[in-house]
Amino acid sequence: MSFNVSGQDERSVLTPLNVKELHPDSSPQAAFGARLRKLRMERGWTQDELGDRMGYSSTHISSVETGRKMPTSRLARRADQALGTGDIFEREWREIRHGVLLEGFPEYLEYEGYAAEVRLYEVGVMPGLLQTPEYATVLAQSALRRGAITPEQAEERVALVAERQATLIRTPPPLVLVVLDESCLRRPVGEPAIMDAQLARLIEFAELPNTVLQVAPFTMGARRPFDLPITMLTLPDRSLMSYAESAQQGHLDRESTSVVPILTAYHQLQAEALSQAESVAMISQLRKGTP
């Protein structure tokens, strides 16, 4: 009998010499891979056979099982479907994803997913809820080139953008109010075609029945109440919370004594910003290349 010594397609009958030892306690990613291998081998499937059921190559399955490749949300869902494990792998993937996100942001995402109202102000870059996949990809690839994230984390960042945007089309949809600093519009990200599509996406967003889009122009100067991005959520029970980020972590605040003044400042920001019609006109002029 001959054995595959590459480790790419081991069977449950292989000797331990042919199977890389796993250490599931070392990280959530390692635990995911160990569980995947364990359940696969319990069913007597090779990596080829599991890969066929999931739509992945045996090499990809091997890399996930041994922790060399980070699983994606798509792979986690396919694993649950192929192995009949409910949502076990999808829940484990969420733990992995949360481990690579800024501290405080995963908790915020849970609330954002069912908030009745979302108010946000962004500076310098388009907010994730409004990014096109191409725009999000440029930002993720830029972080990858700087060595700030891994290729797998770059892929997950783009996937997370799509996942967050899907919550906007739920029934009933949330009310989403967005104020963009003018710098978001004028900072080039990617090729001109990518920026043009992103600006077009803003106009489409403004046309939705449950959204309001405004631009805070540079001419506001000192009248701008915020220097950093801010997000506010109104939950179905009408309770409020705010979310802001520093370079190291995100901070979620539920105390009314600090959140209500932020809401007041946001209303002042909206009053000083361009109207939606004026904002859309500015975006349209930028698309035409006019100042």
Backbone hydrogen bonds, N-H to C=O, Kabsch-Sander energy under -0.5 kcal/mol:
donor,donor_aa,acceptor,acceptor_aa,energy
5,V,3,F,-0.9
7,G,4,N,-0.8
14,L,11,R,-2.0
18,N,15,T,-2.0
19,V,16,P,-1.1
20,K,18,N,-0.5
26,S,23,H,-2.1
27,S,24,P,-0.5
31,A,27,S,-2.2
32,F,28,P,-2.2
33,G,29,Q,-2.0
34,A,30,A,-2.4
35,R,31,A,-2.3
36,L,32,F,-2.3
37,R,33,G,-2.4
38,K,34,A,-2.6
39,L,35,R,-2.6
40,R,36,L,-2.0
41,M,37,R,-2.9
42,E,38,K,-2.0
43,R,39,L,-1.0
43,R,40,R,-0.6
44,G,41,M,-1.1
45,W,40,R,-2.1
50,L,46,T,-2.4
51,G,47,Q,-2.6
52,D,48,D,-2.5
53,R,49,E,-1.7
54,M,50,L,-1.8
55,G,51,G,-2.1
56,Y,51,G,-2.4
61,I,57,S,-2.1
62,S,58,S,-2.6
63,S,59,T,-2.2
64,V,60,H,-2.0
65,E,61,I,-2.7
66,T,62,S,-2.1
67,G,64,V,-1.1
68,R,63,S,-1.8
69,K,63,S,-1.9
76,A,72,T,-2.4
77,R,73,S,-2.3
78,R,74,R,-2.4
79,A,75,L,-2.5
80,D,76,A,-2.2
81,Q,77,R,-2.2
82,A,78,R,-2.8
83,L,79,A,-2.6
84,G,80,D,-1.1
85,T,80,D,-1.5
87,D,85,T,-0.5
88,I,85,T,-2.0
91,R,87,D,-2.5
92,E,88,I,-2.1
93,W,89,F,-2.4
94,R,90,E,-1.7
95,E,91,R,-1.6
96,I,92,E,-2.0
97,R,93,W,-3.0
98,H,94,R,-2.7
99,G,95,E,-1.3
100,V,96,I,-0.7
100,V,97,R,-1.4
101,L,97,R,-0.5
101,L,98,H,-0.7
103,E,248,Q,-0.6
105,F,102,L,-2.3
108,Y,104,G,-1.5
109,L,105,F,-2.5
110,E,106,P,-1.4
111,Y,107,E,-1.3
112,E,108,Y,-2.6
113,G,109,L,-1.8
114,Y,111,Y,-1.5
115,A,111,Y,-0.7
115,A,112,E,-0.6
116,A,234,T,-2.3
117,E,234,T,-1.9
118,V,175,L,-3.1
119,R,232,M,-3.0
120,L,177,L,-2.4
121,Y,230,I,-2.8
122,E,179,V,-1.8
125,V,123,V,-0.5
130,L,127,P,-2.1
131,Q,127,P,-0.8
131,Q,128,G,-0.7
136,A,132,T,-2.6
137,T,133,P,-2.1
138,V,134,E,-2.0
139,L,135,Y,-1.9
140,A,136,A,-2.3
141,Q,137,T,-2.9
142,S,138,V,-2.0
143,A,139,L,-2.0
144,L,140,A,-2.1
145,R,141,Q,-2.4
146,R,142,S,-1.6
147,G,144,L,-1.3
148,A,143,A,-2.2
149,I,143,A,-0.8
154,A,150,T,-2.2
155,E,151,P,-2.0
156,E,152,E,-2.1
157,R,153,Q,-2.1
158,V,154,A,-1.7
159,A,155,E,-2.1
160,L,156,E,-2.6
161,V,157,R,-1.5
162,A,158,V,-1.5
163,E,159,A,-2.2
164,R,160,L,-2.7
165,Q,161,V,-2.2
166,A,162,A,-1.5
167,T,163,E,-0.7
167,T,164,R,-1.1
168,L,165,Q,-1.4
169,I,166,A,-1.1
170,R,167,T,-0.9
175,L,116,A,-2.6
176,V,174,P,-0.5
176,V,210,N,-2.7
177,L,118,V,-3.2
177,L,175,L,-0.5
178,V,176,V,-0.5
178,V,212,V,-2.9
179,V,120,L,-2.5
180,L,214,Q,-2.7
181,D,122,E,-2.7
182,E,216,A,-2.1
184,C,181,D,-2.3
185,L,181,D,-0.6
185,L,182,E,-0.9
186,R,182,E,-1.6
187,R,183,S,-1.7
194,I,191,E,-0.9
195,M,191,E,-1.9
196,D,192,P,-2.7
197,A,193,A,-2.2
198,Q,194,I,-2.0
199,L,195,M,-2.6
200,A,196,D,-2.2
201,R,197,A,-1.9
202,L,198,Q,-1.5
203,I,199,L,-1.6
204,E,200,A,-2.2
205,F,201,R,-2.4
206,A,202,L,-2.2
207,E,203,I,-1.0
207,E,204,E,-0.5
208,L,205,F,-1.4
211,T,208,L,-1.1
212,V,176,V,-2.1
214,Q,178,V,-2.5
216,A,180,L,-2.9
220,M,217,P,-1.9
221,G,218,F,-1.7
223,R,220,M,-2.4
224,R,221,G,-1.5
230,I,121,Y,-1.8
231,T,243,Y,-2.0
232,M,119,R,-3.5
233,L,241,M,-2.9
234,T,117,E,-2.5
235,L,233,L,-0.6
235,L,239,S,-2.6
238,R,235,L,-2.8
241,M,233,L,-1.7
242,S,253,D,-2.3
243,Y,231,T,-3.0
244,A,251,H,-1.8
246,S,249,Q,-3.0
250,G,103,E,-4.3
251,H,244,A,-3.3
253,D,242,S,-2.8
253,D,251,H,-0.5
258,S,255,E,-1.4
259,V,255,E,-2.4
260,V,256,S,-2.1
262,I,258,S,-0.7
263,L,259,V,-2.1
264,T,260,V,-2.4
265,A,261,P,-2.2
266,Y,262,I,-2.2
267,H,263,L,-2.1
268,Q,264,T,-1.8
269,L,265,A,-2.2
270,Q,266,Y,-2.4
271,A,267,H,-1.9
272,E,268,Q,-1.7
273,A,269,L,-2.0
274,L,215,V,-2.6
279,S,275,S,-2.6
280,V,276,Q,-2.8
281,A,277,A,-1.9
282,M,278,E,-2.1
283,I,279,S,-2.3
284,S,280,V,-2.6
285,Q,281,A,-2.2
286,L,282,M,-2.1
287,R,283,I,-2.0
288,K,284,S,-1.4
289,G,285,Q,-0.5
289,G,286,L,-0.8
290,T,285,Q,-2.6
